[in-house]
């Protein structure tokens, strides 16, 4: 595979993906366009932490949200309350919750996907009449979880614990993105996909784009990307497998670099 893999996932999860790709012989570069920043604790957060044993279910949308939740519970609850049941969007979030809190976490069955839609398909979330549900997330994001849980009868409290800050691409990776000089671009966030599409010229729009769900693939098509590959999820293993699949399927034949240089 010619050229590096451009990665967009921030923080430790991005570092783990880069390490996994390196172990398989792929060069990777980070675009470093998104940073996760914790929100300062306010009175509303403190109120939720003090009453967290009142919630029947706690739904956590990301590994970073899980880390922030664990930090708060450690400060307010020396012994974790037994009442709430924990749910996670994605295996990485579930693993973070289990590692930090030692709790059992509900996720879709193996092979069932790791999107919000997959989590909402769990039978235990189908009927929630008057149950108090805490949704732990970042600022903004998709309203699907909160709206669907509320429509099923839950009394939903959505608590934002961090913000996502977008910055312009910088350095050599930014130039590669602009010119499309890379082997593949890996994105598992709709917000990032929409943001980075504005930095992509025609050649980049025709380079392989790996996304983590069909929803993102549909969005990518609407933004002008023409070579969209859907990974089996947002996990490191699923995204690494999608990169390997480019090697196996393309073997350098899908892109005529001479013609691209002439064009």
Secondary structure as GFF3:
##gff-version 3
##sequence-region A 1 263
A	DSSP	beta_strand	5	7	.	.	.	ID=ss1
A	DSSP	alpha_helix	11	23	.	.	.	ID=ss2
A	DSSP	beta_strand	28	30	.	.	.	ID=ss3
A	DSSP	beta_strand	34	38	.	.	.	ID=ss4
A	DSSP	alpha_helix	43	50	.	.	.	ID=ss5
A	DSSP	three_ten_helix	52	54	.	.	.	ID=ss6
A	DSSP	beta_strand	57	60	.	.	.	ID=ss7
A	DSSP	alpha_helix	63	76	.	.	.	ID=ss8
A	DSSP	beta_strand	85	88	.	.	.	ID=ss9
A	DSSP	alpha_helix	91	101	.	.	.	ID=ss10
A	DSSP	beta_strand	105	106	.	.	.	ID=ss11
A	DSSP	alpha_helix	116	120	.	.	.	ID=ss12
A	DSSP	three_ten_helix	123	125	.	.	.	ID=ss13
A	DSSP	beta_strand	132	137	.	.	.	ID=ss14
A	DSSP	alpha_helix	144	151	.	.	.	ID=ss15
A	DSSP	beta_strand	155	160	.	.	.	ID=ss16
A	DSSP	beta_strand	162	166	.	.	.	ID=ss17
A	DSSP	alpha_helix	171	179	.	.	.	ID=ss18
A	DSSP	beta_strand	184	187	.	.	.	ID=ss19
A	DSSP	alpha_helix	190	197	.	.	.	ID=ss20
A	DSSP	alpha_helix	202	205	.	.	.	ID=ss21
A	DSSP	beta_strand	209	211	.	.	.	ID=ss22
A	DSSP	alpha_helix	214	223	.	.	.	ID=ss23
A	DSSP	beta_strand	228	230	.	.	.	ID=ss24
A	DSSP	alpha_helix	236	250	.	.	.	ID=ss25
A	DSSP	alpha_helix	257	262	.	.	.	ID=ss26
###
